[in-house]
Amino acid sequence: MITTIANTIRGLAADMVEKANSGHPGMPLGTADLAAVLYTEALKHDPTKPEWADRDRFVLSAGHGSALLYSLLHLTGYPLPMEELKRFRQLNSKTAGHPEFWEVPGIETTTGPLGQGLANAVGMALAERMLAARFNRPGHEIIDHYTYVIAGDGCLMEGVAAEACSLAGDLKLGKLIVFYDDNAITIEGSTDLAFREDVAKRFEAYGWQVLRINGHDPDQIRKAIAEAKADLDRPSLIMAKTEIGYGSPLAGDPKVHGAPLGKENVVALKKNLGLPEEEFYIPPEVQRFFQEKQTVWTKQRQEWENRFAAWAAAHPELKAEWDRIMRQELPADLESHLPKFEVGTSFATREAGGKVLNALAAKLPELVGGSADLAPSTKTYLNGAGDVSGEDYSGRNLRFGVREHGMGAIINGIALHGGFRVYGSTFFVFSDYMRPTIRLAALMKQPVIFVFTHDSFYVGEDGPTHQPVEHAEALRIIPGLRTIRPADANETAWAWLLALQRTDGPTALLLTRQNVPTLAGTNLDGFKRGGYIISEPEDGADLVIIATGSEVALALAAAEKLAAAGKKARVVSMPCRELFMAQEASYINRVLGTDLPRVTIEAGVGCGWFQLTGPTGLVISIDRFGASAPAGDLQKLFGFTPEAVAARIKEHFGW
């Protein structure tokens, strides 16, 4: 029956790509045997209740082979009708070119950028172990599932996968099982063109169990899964030797990777597989098999629900916490636990952020995270919360090492798994290394928090390699991402609150290395709108100065210089331009005015601020790379002193 199911998958996948005249048939044809054994015999899931918390996770890291996953979801009974298979890659279909998270239940993550799915799976496997450490009790194990992956040569070449898999071995994630579709073919031809390394030795060096099988032999596949599951101390890489385009006249040919087979080759494929020429054909025995299998899957899930009910009865306090966390609910009094900072004190916002984070963590046991080897600098260590390790998953501090790209993908995977609110931190300039993972967090609407410190040229002596210039604008143009640059310690506290209150997308917090004063005039209501008036002249303003982060204090000081020259400035703090621009027009006009000259100040490139100043306003920015020097010297060099700002404003407006 497994071979019949595998061949049915092949026929469906070939028909999907052919009908769309677009897609990647080679990988689904080559891995259908792996997928058939996995979905019929190994995977713990229930298509009638896809959100079941203790289900096994499956990640198709080689997302270009999406026709494989869609065929599996349809055959096994997920809510993906045949009509959607026939609309593969078409407008508004649920069968996009690459799998999109939860567009169809059963798609656990958005894949396509190679290596990302595998790295997400590391996060999912880590979340399973951490969740088990928190909620399982003797005699009541409610979290006990595996994470399976199908990855290809491209996934294993990508750096993000290398970073994540290295950490997975260190963390002893024995419930992570990866099938390596070892077909030795990439788009350009044989992998020998550029990929001759010994993959097995690399993964053994990572601390993985490595198994070798014929990927078209169901018995070998079964045995390998059993061996992988038996080793709980090491993640497993099952190197499955497969033939791309298996069964078709183009088998083994690079051309079969990313182009339709062609009608004649589809006919030949089906003849080789013993299938009729009928499009989208499913043998009656395969339909009966999965109808009967559904009973088994439902019973398995119901047995877990009975165990869960017994656990809940024995541990009602844990059940209450479970319910709150799984609903992503925050304690009603969370705001009252935010630290309050006195006007006149001075803190780096990274330092204030550390105080806020630890205060909130005391109320949020689900809050976990770490840094790319920079916790002493980013101030993101949870004091007294313990480290997560391969020996103890009960801690809350994640040690990612110097792996920014892997960190981003792993925390995305933790968020996708569910059960935690997660953050990752590094210096802001290294958001460049994380951009693909930030973009995917936004695409999947995951409430991940990215903490970026050392947010401007005030980094100083480390020089232009470490001084972010274009990075704030680079993040602001990612759809769905909120980029918050707080002006002082109190705004930093509110930034954390907003990030945690958000459940429909990621947030980036941009924090200073240098001290900034705690300001008068800040308020939470205005902060929640993304921008608000922090200082207003008593008898009307002559202009509006808009600033973010450390430049808000600079704007206030420049306003004092202008006042001495007879010009009165309204100062607006704009911690989140995206939020502000989403407000109603009446609020925007009230804050910025409709007929006042406008000036913006930010220690970064200024291109995005012209939407607020218009053609006649003034954008004070830095549109060059930084320099290695003490921060005070750079402040003068770039004209970010109160005197220099006031002089530029007067010159620009002819005052």
Secondary structure as UniProt FT lines:
FT   HELIX           2..20
FT   HELIX           26..37
FT   HELIX           38..42
FT   TURN            47..48
FT   TURN            50..51
FT   TURN            53..54
FT   STRAND          57..60
FT   HELIX           63..65
FT   HELIX           66..76
FT   HELIX           82..86
FT   TURN            87..89
FT   TURN            91..92
FT   TURN            101..103
FT   TURN            105..106
FT   TURN            114..115
FT   HELIX           116..135
FT   TURN            138..139
FT   STRAND          147..152
FT   HELIX           153..157
FT   HELIX           159..170
FT   TURN            171..172
FT   TURN            174..175
FT   STRAND          176..182
FT   STRAND          185..186
FT   TURN            187..188
FT   STRAND          189..190
FT   HELIX           191..193
FT   HELIX           199..206
FT   STRAND          209..214
FT   TURN            215..216
FT   HELIX           218..230
FT   STRAND          236..241
FT   TURN            244..247
FT   TURN            249..252
FT   HELIX           254..256
FT   HELIX           263..273
FT   TURN            279..280
FT   HELIX           284..314
FT   HELIX           316..326
FT   TURN            327..328
FT   TURN            332..333
FT   HELIX           334..337
FT   TURN            343..344
FT   STRAND          346..348
FT   HELIX           349..361
FT   TURN            362..363
FT   TURN            365..366
FT   STRAND          367..371
FT   HELIX           375..378
FT   TURN            383..384
FT   STRAND          397..399
FT   HELIX           404..417
FT   STRAND          421..427
FT   HELIX           428..430
FT   HELIX           431..443
FT   TURN            444..445
FT   STRAND          449..453
FT   HELIX           457..462
FT   TURN            464..466
FT   HELIX           471..476
FT   TURN            479..480
FT   STRAND          482..484
FT   HELIX           489..501
FT   STRAND          507..510
FT   STRAND          515..517
FT   TURN            520..521
FT   HELIX           524..528
FT   TURN            529..530
FT   STRAND          532..535
FT   TURN            538..539
FT   STRAND          543..547
FT   TURN            549..550
FT   HELIX           551..564
FT   TURN            565..566
FT   STRAND          569..573
FT   HELIX           577..581
FT   HELIX           585..592
FT   STRAND          598..601
FT   HELIX           607..609
FT   HELIX           610..613
FT   TURN            614..616
FT   STRAND          618..620
FT   HELIX           631..637
FT   TURN            638..639
FT   HELIX           642..653
//
